[in-house]
Amino acid sequence: MSAGCAITVAGVRKSFEDGRVRALRDVSFTVDPGEIVALTGASGSGKSTLLNLLGALDTPDAGVIEIDGRPLGELGNPSTYRAETVGFIFQSHNLLPTLTAGENVQIPMFGRRPRRGREARAKELLREVGLEQRLSARPTVLSGGERQRVAIARALANEPRLLLADEPTGALDSVTGEHVLDLLERLRRTHGTTIVLVTNDDDAAAHADRTLHLLDGAIRAAKPGPAQP
């Protein structure tokens, strides 16, 4: 996996309902390659909207988002950017119940790798998250923590340089959540991946290098995380 990407967000605004709902107000910050940044704030503060903008699932009304110094709008087709640069980890896992863990991990690789290559990559990723023995298991027989680890493996399928995680521990117990956070830290140390995570969990935020707190669509506070070894 290549090194993580640098992010610059400058003066970004986003509104909904014909401007009546201002989700983001002149948001500006930077993220260094390989940095873990946590976005915190109450429901409706703009965290998920910002995550969607970073993943090119939506576009800002004003301002610029740059990836490695290039405006996001100049990086080509958004779906190509997502396939080649971004991995998503969703709070609800979004695994297909009719597919095995291995098949779920293969989904982002369809059209990009031959079948044997997809199978080998899925097995490698499940081994990396400690689930090689669950390769043929369907989501219905997996625990919450196992499903989240499958989702992480799927997010890494195309070797993303940027990992976006929306409440990755929100549906997990404290022990399982800590395991998932340790895994994200290990992935950053091993691969240099840039990670931006949305969370309202103080323990999750403590794993980040830096925390940005949003209030009413604006960054109201920023603080560094614990020193990294």
Secondary structure by P-SEA (a helix, b strand, c coil): ccbbbbbbbcbbbbbcccccccccccccccccccbbbbbbbcccccaaaaaaaaaccccccbbbbbcccccccccccaaaaaaccbbbbbccccccccccaaaaaaccccccccaaaaaaaaaaaaaaaccccccccccccccaaaaaaaaaaaaacccccbbbbccccccccaaaaaaaaaaaaaaaaacbbbbbbbbccaaaaaaccbbbbbccccccccccccccc
